Amino acid sequence: MPEPEVFNWIPREGMETTRKPSVITVKFGDGYEQRRAGGLNADLKTFKPVFRVTDEYSRAALDSFLSRHAGIRAFLWRPPKHNRTVRVVCREWSISDNAMHTDFNCTFEEVTH
């Protein structure tokens, strides 16, 4: 399998990061509850970066990158203020065109493969 591409665009300040650990819960009749991690990689993150581009070439390149991966192929990305590169997929993004710039609102989901 080929090495994933690297995503090099830098997001705007204020990116939201969500963590929702996968937990398997078994409830018993007496109110007792047992919990365990839902797999080996149970604490994957979701990032919501916004990328602002100011020229048509950058707009086309970013849109092409996201479309080429189509929410299926993972790519490598280093989130701001994180000390490691993560493997993510982008299944959803929206584009807001303004007079002087274009904003890409993305949802990056961390994956393990």
Backbone torsions as a table, in degrees:
resi	resn	phi	psi	omega
1	MET	NA	133.4	-179.3
2	PRO	-68.3	152.8	178.2
3	GLU	-65.0	138.6	179.7
4	PRO	-65.0	150.7	176.2
5	GLU	-68.6	160.2	178.0
6	VAL	-104.2	131.8	178.2
7	PHE	-91.7	117.6	-171.7
8	ASN	-107.5	-0.1	-179.9
9	TRP	-72.8	147.9	-177.9
10	ILE	-105.8	126.7	-178.0
11	PRO	-76.7	163.7	175.1
12	ARG	-71.5	163.2	176.9
13	GLU	-62.7	152.8	173.5
14	GLY	90.4	24.2	180.0
15	MET	-65.0	137.1	177.3
16	GLU	-90.7	134.1	175.5
17	THR	-121.7	130.2	-179.1
18	THR	-116.7	138.3	174.4
19	ARG	-123.5	129.1	176.8
20	LYS	-139.3	88.0	-177.9
21	PRO	-57.5	140.3	176.1
22	SER	-81.2	119.6	-176.6
23	VAL	-127.2	132.2	173.7
24	ILE	-99.4	125.8	-176.2
25	THR	-119.9	134.0	173.6
26	VAL	-116.9	123.4	-179.7
27	LYS	-105.4	135.7	179.1
28	PHE	-105.7	161.4	-174.3
29	GLY	-62.0	-24.1	-176.8
30	ASP	-91.9	14.8	-179.7
31	GLY	90.5	-7.5	178.9
32	TYR	-73.0	144.1	-178.5
33	GLU	-135.2	135.7	177.9
34	GLN	-116.9	133.7	-177.6
35	ARG	-125.7	149.0	173.4
36	ARG	-151.9	159.5	179.1
37	ALA	-61.9	141.7	-178.2
38	GLY	-86.2	46.6	178.5
39	GLY	127.3	179.8	-178.1
40	LEU	-70.2	-33.7	-178.4
41	ASN	-117.1	67.3	-171.1
42	ALA	-86.9	-4.0	-175.7
43	ASP	-126.0	59.9	179.2
44	LEU	-86.0	149.1	-174.5
45	LYS	-99.7	158.1	170.2
46	THR	-121.6	130.0	-178.7
47	PHE	-112.7	144.5	177.2
48	LYS	-124.8	73.8	179.7
49	PRO	-81.8	155.8	172.5
50	VAL	-119.9	127.5	180.0
51	PHE	-112.5	127.1	179.2
52	ARG	-108.5	126.7	175.8
53	VAL	-120.2	150.0	-174.0
54	THR	-117.7	2.1	178.4
55	ASP	-137.5	159.1	-175.5
56	GLU	-65.3	-35.0	179.0
57	TYR	-62.7	-47.4	179.9
58	SER	-64.9	-37.3	178.2
59	ARG	-61.9	-47.3	-179.3
60	ALA	-64.9	-40.5	-178.8
61	ALA	-65.3	-43.7	-179.8
62	LEU	-67.8	-44.3	178.6
63	ASP	-63.0	-39.4	178.1
64	SER	-64.0	-43.1	179.4
65	PHE	-59.5	-50.4	-178.1
66	LEU	-65.4	-41.2	179.5
67	SER	-66.3	-38.8	-180.0
68	ARG	-62.5	-36.3	179.9
69	HIS	-83.4	-24.5	167.7
70	ALA	51.7	27.6	179.9
71	GLY	73.1	4.4	-177.3
72	ILE	-109.6	-50.4	-177.3
73	ARG	-86.0	131.0	178.4
74	ALA	-78.7	156.1	174.4
75	PHE	-139.6	164.8	-178.0
76	LEU	-95.6	140.0	-178.7
77	TRP	-151.8	140.2	176.4
78	ARG	-108.6	106.0	180.0
79	PRO	-65.8	149.1	176.7
80	PRO	-60.2	143.6	177.7
81	LYS	64.3	20.6	173.6
82	HIS	-116.2	146.6	-174.2
83	ASN	-96.0	11.2	179.2
84	ARG	-148.4	157.9	174.9
85	THR	-81.7	140.7	179.2
86	VAL	-119.5	156.2	176.3
87	ARG	-97.0	124.6	-175.9
88	VAL	-134.5	161.7	167.6
89	VAL	-123.0	151.8	176.6
90	CYS	-119.8	100.4	-178.8
91	ARG	-88.8	-12.8	-176.4
92	GLU	-150.4	135.1	173.0
93	TRP	-153.6	152.9	176.1
94	SER	-126.8	153.6	-176.9
95	ILE	-121.0	127.3	176.8
96	SER	-116.2	110.5	178.9
97	ASP	-90.8	129.7	176.0
98	ASN	-122.6	175.3	-177.4
99	ALA	-61.7	-40.3	-173.6
100	MET	-108.3	-10.7	-177.2
101	HIS	-158.7	170.3	175.0
102	THR	-128.5	132.8	176.5
103	ASP	-106.8	133.6	173.0
104	PHE	-107.8	115.0	176.4
105	ASN	-97.3	112.5	-171.9
106	CYS	-116.6	159.1	170.2
107	THR	-124.1	112.1	178.8
108	PHE	-103.3	124.8	178.5
109	GLU	-108.2	125.5	178.8
110	GLU	-68.8	134.9	178.3
111	VAL	-130.8	167.3	-177.9
112	THR	-106.6	-9.5	-179.2
113	HIS	-142.8	NA	NA
